[in-house]
Amino acid sequence: MTSVKFVFLFLSISFSALAQKDYKLWLQYNRITNSTIASEYKNNIQGIVSLGNSETSGIAVKELENGIAGMLGNKLEIKTEIKRENNLIIGSQLSLNPDLQKALQADFDKISNEGFIIKSISFKNKKQLVISGKNDVAVLYGVFNFLRLMQTNKSIKNLSIADSPKTNIRILNHWDNLDRTVERGYAGFSLWNWQKLPDFTDQRYIDYARANASIGINGAVLTNVNANALILTPQYLEKVEALTNVFRPYGIKVYLTARFSAPIEIGNLKTADPIDPEVINWWKNKAAEIYKRIPDFGGFLVKANSEGQPGPQNYGRDHVDGANMLADAVAPFGGVIMWRAFVYSEHDANDRAKQAYAEFQPYDGKFKENVIVQVKNGAIDFQPREPFHPLFGAMPKTPLMMEFQITQEYLGFSTHLVFLPKLFQEVLESDTYQKGKGSTVAKVIDGTLYQNKLTGIAGVSNIGNDLNWTGHPFAQANWYGFGRLAWNPYLDSETIADEWLRCTFSNDENFIKPVKNMMINSREAVVNYMTPLGLHHIMDTGHHYGPGPWVSNLSRPEWNPVYYHKADKNGIGFDRSKLGTNATSQYAPKIEKLFDTAETCPEKDLLWFHHVSWDYKLKNGQTLWNGLALKYQEGVNQVKEMQNVWNQAEKYVDSERFNEVKMLLEIQQKEAKWWRDACLLYFQQFSGKELPAGVEKPTQTLEYFKSLKFPFAPGNG
Ligand code: GCV
């Protein structure tokens, strides 16, 4: 009996230790082992002076206290007055005494409402370090940034940081259903326990808010864009209110998805026509009801007339009518409407990649000022690689927000290690040339290209109730990196990987260097073993797990992979040049020209824009067939290399996370081979050519790969 008890105790201890490391994300606050750095911090921070008294400032102080205790090993006294030197003073601008305010005025002039200052000053001849901002949430951002300096072992000599977010709405889109399943979710069920809300506050809500605040995320859309109107009923709004109350002190606003047909489904109206007075009134009353409960409610995200969702077109109206009607309903309360441009129709014979631009671009300048159009990073759907969406830069009079997908719907679910900030950066850096050279996507979405006041970046969340939040320990880096890029879309993904590794694992350079390199290359690896040279959407359909380039039997043409690769005896690729669908014409002339000719088109996008023969000569002299096969092989080799790197990292990482990642990389390696073999065997039927030297022979037949079925693949409704 005793030994059973003992085993049980042991198991529960090791289980909770494992849960803790994984659960703590990038906020590990491990003891600083570099003694020079540790003494610098200890000497400069001998006390904390907290000048605020709100719930948010209480959170900030506690965070500092815990962070410092973890990293330096000493518990600091919290004072409310500045008596001696070497204090860490935290407080918002108004809480500082007039002399301090004056000393920092020039810095306050540099920051926005959400910006923060971290500054070493000499105050009344005493050395102090101040963290401030214009309000308490900004101070909290400053505190998290200061703790990041500590976690990454940065020196704090003569600090002078004044930093503000470059976008206003930095938001996670949860595709969470009310039954707690998550569309395209690979990390368990939804965090939102609707059944126990509003009375039960799960600690995870607090930890979720804290993690988001630590990277500057300031909004969450709680519900799936494939929306359920019930979320707008009083029974659910009460629960939403409870969540909002938890998130508010962390600076996180709550938004909901609005099902366009809600007036019919829960309002007993006969129509949802956006120009019908009763419908207009229904939404106005609904908005008033929500804002009465939640005065700082953010607004609605809407997917309308897309993939079967209802919308204004059901009534012969257009997206502008729908968006503006909702915008009017929330405008009196300061709310915004995020209206998605992810539209395509099976009744439109046009290339799917052209449809969103064709439909939305003519609406430029027609939306109300509290509408922001949410555009996916590429024109198809969150592929491992897509050229930037042609709408970016093409709607100068309309604020556009970016929609990235953090959850890995098309990139191996939460099983594959893929560092997405590399993908995000590639898109943000793309030059649209819409206003001449330097008109990058980043400048479109931070509003600087066209001086838009409303700006934002959304990320489709990869969070679920798995102990480690995101399924794969390295998928936490994608949540982290999204937040960092939403704050500053000009950040380098390498910097982000560096920060994340140091905060999550270790500051040891022998660990950082190779593992960072592994992360940075992981995105190209997945492109290589799934969709090299511009291939896209050849995943098995429905669940999107694994290869399915052969699928051709679905009712909507653009749901079939064969629609996208168009492989035949003559070659492979989708001709979007002016000889084909002319999708290239949706870009600015300079880019159009570049993409329009196979010879000038970047090879990474070749088959996105061109149908080329199997013998087409690539820049490295290989034929297209050989080059394609070699890319698939390269992807497999890259995963092998990732495994080698990780195996070397064992001594720097706790055994639980080490083993988790090791097992996941083994699966990734198997699946990379599966992708390579299935795709090459399938395409070989058309090319009729042998695999080039260096490409491993498949160990299974094409028929075998085609026979694989995954009826219960996660995330697929
Ligand atoms: C929420 C893709 C996904 C869908 C998703 C849709 C969207 O089609 O497969 O699951 O639906 O994008 O972004 O609306």
Residues whose N, C-alpha, C, O or C-beta is under 5 A from the ligand:
A	BS01	GCV	E183 V225 N226 F342
